[in-house]
Amino acid sequence: MASELTIRDGRLEDVPRLAALLTQLGYPSSAEAVGVRVERLRASDGARLVVAQCDGSVVGFASLHVSRTLEYDEPAARASAGGSRSGSDGAPPTSAATL
């Protein structure tokens, strides 16, 4: 049976796994520090944290932001961070600090 992948908003209960993913991706972070960052993103009108969940475990994330830019009349969205864990096939984790 194939695994089911779900994309959803990040929650505070995801903090330990997000801290582990960030550390795995080369950005060592404590759960406490990541918790503060998650709260900051959740409180912002122009930001959103989404996570990828597979078989009940958070396996990836993306930080999305909407802001005014010089190039467009309307607000533009961008992903500023993201990453995913390594797969069972031994592939390295993927990361993009600034997309």
C-alpha positions as CSV (number, residue, x, y, z in Angstrom):
1,M,0.0,0.0,0.0
2,A,1.3,3.5,-0.9
3,S,2.0,6.0,1.8
4,E,-0.3,9.0,2.0
5,L,1.3,12.5,1.9
6,T,-0.6,15.4,3.4
7,I,0.3,19.1,3.3
8,R,-1.1,21.1,6.2
9,D,-0.4,24.2,8.3
10,G,2.4,23.7,10.8
11,R,1.5,23.5,14.4
12,L,3.3,23.8,17.7
13,E,3.2,20.0,18.2
14,D,5.4,19.8,15.1
15,V,8.3,21.8,16.7
16,P,10.4,18.8,17.9
17,R,10.3,17.2,14.4
18,L,11.0,20.6,12.7
19,A,14.0,21.1,14.9
20,A,15.3,17.6,14.0
21,L,14.7,18.3,10.3
22,L,16.5,21.6,10.5
23,T,19.4,20.0,12.3
24,Q,19.6,17.2,9.7
25,L,19.6,19.8,6.9
26,G,22.6,21.6,8.4
27,Y,20.9,24.3,10.4
28,P,21.3,23.1,14.1
29,S,18.3,24.4,16.0
30,S,16.9,23.6,19.4
31,A,13.2,22.9,19.9
32,E,12.9,26.0,22.0
33,A,14.3,28.2,19.3
34,V,12.1,26.6,16.6
35,G,9.1,27.0,18.8
36,V,9.7,30.8,19.0
37,R,10.1,30.9,15.2
38,V,6.9,28.9,14.6
39,E,5.0,31.3,16.9
40,R,6.4,34.3,15.0
41,L,5.4,32.8,11.7
42,R,1.9,31.9,12.9
43,A,1.4,35.5,14.3
44,S,2.3,37.1,11.0
45,D,-0.4,38.0,8.5
46,G,2.1,37.7,5.6
47,A,3.7,34.4,6.5
48,R,2.6,30.7,6.6
49,L,4.4,27.5,7.7
50,V,3.3,24.3,5.9
51,V,4.5,20.8,6.7
52,A,4.4,17.6,4.7
53,Q,3.2,14.7,6.7
54,C,3.6,11.0,5.6
55,D,2.2,8.1,7.6
56,G,1.7,10.4,10.6
57,S,5.2,11.9,10.7
58,V,6.4,15.3,9.5
59,V,8.8,14.7,6.7
60,G,9.2,18.2,5.2
61,F,8.3,21.9,5.6
62,A,8.1,25.2,3.7
63,S,8.0,28.7,5.0
64,L,5.9,31.0,2.7
65,H,5.7,34.8,2.7
66,V,3.6,37.4,0.9
67,S,5.0,40.9,0.5
68,R,5.0,43.9,-1.8
69,T,7.8,43.9,-4.4
70,L,9.2,46.3,-6.9
71,E,8.4,43.9,-9.8
72,Y,4.6,43.6,-9.3
73,D,1.6,45.8,-8.5
74,E,0.0,43.1,-6.3
75,P,1.6,41.3,-3.4
76,A,3.8,38.4,-4.4
77,A,4.4,35.1,-2.6
78,R,7.7,33.4,-2.1
79,A,9.0,30.4,-0.3
80,S,12.0,31.4,1.9
81,A,12.9,28.0,3.5
82,G,12.1,24.4,3.0
83,G,13.4,20.9,3.3
84,S,12.6,17.3,3.6
85,R,14.1,14.2,5.3
86,S,16.2,11.6,3.5
87,G,14.2,8.8,2.0
88,S,14.4,5.2,2.8
89,D,16.4,4.7,-0.3
90,G,19.3,6.6,1.3
91,A,19.0,9.7,-0.8
92,P,20.3,12.8,0.9
93,P,17.9,15.3,2.5
94,T,16.9,18.2,0.4
95,S,17.1,21.8,1.6
96,A,16.6,25.3,0.3
97,A,17.4,28.0,2.7
98,T,16.2,30.6,0.2
99,L,14.1,29.5,-2.7
